[in-house]
Every structure is written in structure tokens, then in C-alpha cells.
């Protein structure tokens, strides 16, 4: 979340928490779903144009 509006949005906060929880347990599919939903959130994100790739989720180090 990068904007003040996103920090104040309950849906954005929920999706960010879900994404972080999914990352912690290695559920990359769920983490990606949350990232896409955050990006497409109508008030705060943008919808990718046709053919645009969604940035992959960063995986935590295995060390």
C-alpha cells in the first residue's frame, strides 16, 4: 500500500494482511491473488491493459 487512501481502506488492509500471511506459509497462489485484487481495487489500483503482465510476488529468502 502506498497511498494514504489505501492505508485507510479496510479492504486494502485486509488484502495486504492476507497477502503477507499467504507469503509466510508459502501459499504463492493466494499471495498472487491478493496482489492482483489489491492492484485492481477500484479506488486505489489500476487494471492492467490487455497483454500487460502483473508483477510477480516477491518470495522471502530461504535462509
Buried (B, 14 or more C-beta within 10 A) or exposed (E): BEEEEBEEBEBBEEBBEBBEEBBEEEBEEBBBBBBBBBBEBEEBBEEEEEEEEEEEBEEEEEE
